[in-house]
Amino acid sequence: MKSIQVYRGNPNDLVSFLKQKKKTFRVVSSNYSVRIYEGEKKYIYTKDKNKNLLFSAYNLIKKDLAQTDYDPGEIAKSNIKYYGISEKLKNGFYAPEVTNFDIKQAYATELKNLGLISADTFNKLAKYPKDIRLKSVGMIARKKTTYFFKDGEFTGQKFEQDQRGKNIFNLLCLNIGRKMDEIQAYLGDNFLFFWVDGIYLLPGYNEQKNWIIERHFTLPYVWKKETLKNFTIERDERAVKIQFLKEDNPRYFYLPIFENHKMIL
């Protein structure tokens, strides 16, 4: 029977010890854990303090995905747009007030729209903390690298990823990016920037607001609106730093100026 021990420390310490003792072992590093196998012993180092909660949410999604063989095929990363920035966001730009629209549970909603998770699973996911929901959806594209050691010496490595899971996750990102891109094009001068599933714009947009709500944030999308204050921009040759107050708490975004090797500002 294997001995299993779970840790929250640094796995490199154990790796160094096993190498020093000239042991034969393997190290499996994935998104949220590092597992070390040596003989009948198994050591697990978790990267997330909420590991049990995270895997509980992920298993809900995994179970539903197993009920279908749907695979959208490979999607080029270059086709996925995670952010967009208005040309007006120059260094020193300031707006006393900015409006933000966010799609709630964007990725889970896309999974439900595609018929890849049930309404019951969607509702259960909604009860988890936001960071757990986001990570659990990201885990469908899980990848792992296995490092092999013999008599304490490194002998090679093997990389593995669930290609179907990666394809599905990229499709979610592609669909959400396209929605944000379409809204950006419509808003015109009111648009400031979008980041993943949130879009930021200047006030004074009544007609645009109605269009956004009717076309993009009605069911099956749940949206929330927030007012942000003291919106400022700092920019250098590499990135745009966006700073604002949300409920009197400072928030920051750092967006790269170069995308696919092309200057976007």
N, C-alpha and C positions, 0 to 999 in steps of 0.2 A: 504494500500500500504506500502510495506516495505521500511524502510530507509536504504540506503547503503552508507557507508563511506569507503574510501580507504586511507590507511596510509602506511608509510615506516618506522615507528618506531618499538618499542619493544612491541609485543602483551602481554607479561607477565604483563606489567603495568595495562592493562585493565582487565586481568584475576584476578589479585590481588584485583582490585577495585570491580569487580562484586562479588567476594567471600566475601569481607568485607561487601557488601551490601546485602548478602545472596540471590543473584539472582539465578534463574534457567536458565542455558544456556549450550551450547555445543561449543567445540573448534574443528575445523577440520584442521589438519596439513597435508599438502601434500608437494611434492617436492619443489614447488616454491611459495607457499603462505600459510598463516594461516588465516582461516575464523572463526569468532566468531558470533554465532547466539544467540540473547537474545530477546525474544518476537518477535516483528515486526522489530527489528533492526538487521542489518547485517554489521559487520566490517571486512574489508579485509586488511590484512597486506601482502604486497608483499616482496618476498625475492630477487627479481631481478629487477634492475632499468630499464631493457629493457623488462619488462613483456609483453607489448603489441606486441612488435616485436617477442618475443619468442612464444607466443600463436598463432600469425599469421602463423609462420612457422609450428608449431605443427598441426594446423588445416588443413594445406595442406596434411600432412601425414595421419592424422586421417580420412579425407574424403576418401582417396584412400583405406585405410585399411578396411573401411566399405563396400567396393565393393566386398570383398572376405571373405570367411570364413576359409581361410588357417590357420592352426595351426600346427606347427611342433611337438607339444607335449613338455612335460617337459624335460629340459636339465640340467643335473647336473652341478652345478657351478664348481665342481672339475675337469670337463672335459674342462673347458675354460682356455686358456692360454693367459695372457695379456702381459707377458714379458718373455724373455730368456736372460741368461747371460753367456758369455764365461768364462771358467775356468782361462783364462789368466788375467782377471781383478782383480789382487791382489792389495793390498794396495801399493800405490806408482807408479802404472802403469802410463806411460806417452806416448802419441803419438802426434807429432807436428801437424798432419793433419789426419782427419777422414772424410769419406764420409757417407752421410745420404740419404737414399731413403725413401720418404713418399708417401703413397697412398693418393691422394686428394679425399675428400668426401667419405672416405672408407665406412662408415655406410650407407649413402644414396645410394651409388653404389650397395651395397649388397641388399638393399631393392628393387632397380630397377631390379637387376639380378633375384631376386626371383619373380618378377612380382607383387610386393606389392605396388609399386608406379609407376605412369606413367612417361614417358620421359618428359612430360610437367612439372609435379611436381618436378622432379629431377632438371630441368633447373631453375625453380623458386627458389628452395632451394639454388642453387649455388650463387644466388645474395645476400643471407643473410651473415652477418659476421660469421666467423668460429665458434666462441663460441655459437652463436645462433643455428647454424646447429647442433652442437654436442648435445646441451641440448634438442633441439626439437625432435631428434631421441630418446634420452634417456627417454623422456616423454611418449613414448608408453608403457613403463613398470611402469607407474605412480602408486604410492601407497599413501594411506592416512590413518591416524589414527584419530578417533573421540573420544574426551574425554567429558564425560557427568558430569554435575554438577546440583545438586538439592538443592535449598535453600543455595547455597554457598558451599556445600559439594561435594567432588568428589565421584561419584557413580559407575564408570566403564569406560571401553574404548573398542573400536572396531577397528580392523585392516582390511583394504581392499586393494586388489591389482588386477589389470586387469591381470589374469593369461595368457590369450592368448597374450597380449602385452608383458608380461614378457618372454614368450616362444620365441616370435619372436625376441626380443632384444637379448636374450641369444644366439639364432642361429646366429645373425649377428656377435657377439663377437666370437663365436666358429669358424665360417668360416674364419674370419680374422686372428685369432690366428693360425689356421692350415696352412694358407698360409705363415705366418711369420716363423712358425716352419719348414716348408719344405725348405724355403730359407736358414734358419739358418743351416740346415743339409748339404745343398749343398755347402755353402760358406767355410766350414771348418775353416782353420786358419785365413782367412780374417774376419770372423765374430767376432764382439765385443758384441753387445747386440741388442735386439729389445724391443720396448715399444709400445704396441697396434698396430698401423698401420705404424710405422716407424722402419727402420732397419739401424744399424750403423756398418760400416765395415772399415777395413784398406785399403788404396790405393794399387794398383797393382793387379787388379782383372779383366783384360780385358775380359777374357773368361766368368767369372762369370757374369760380367755386361751384356754381350749379352744375357746370359741365363735368367737373371732377367727380362730384358726388354721384351724378346720374350715370356716368360712363365707367368709372373706375373704382369707386369706393362703396357702391351699394352691394347688396348680397350678390354673390357669396363672399364678398370682401367686407370685413369689418374695419372701420377706420377710426382714427382719433385725431382731433385737431388740438394743437397747442400753440400758445403765443410765447415767443422768445424775445428777450430784450438785450439791448447793447450788443448788437451783432457787429463784429469787427473782423477785418482781414489783415493778416500779415503775410507777405509773400517774398520768397527769394527765388533763385534760379532753379531750385529743385522741387519745392512744394508750396502749397497754400495752407496756411494755418488759419482755421476758422474758429472764432471764440464767441460765446454768447452766454447769457444767463437763462437757465431753465428753472423756474420756481425758485429764483434767487440763488441757484447753485451754478457755478461755472462749468461749462462743457466745452470740449475741444474736438476738432476734426483736423487731421493732417492729410491732405489730398495731393498725390504726386502730380506735377505739371506735365510729365511725359507719360504717354499711354501708347503702348505698342511702338515705342521709339519715335513717336510723333508728338510735337509740342501741342498741347490742347488749350493753352492760353496765349 
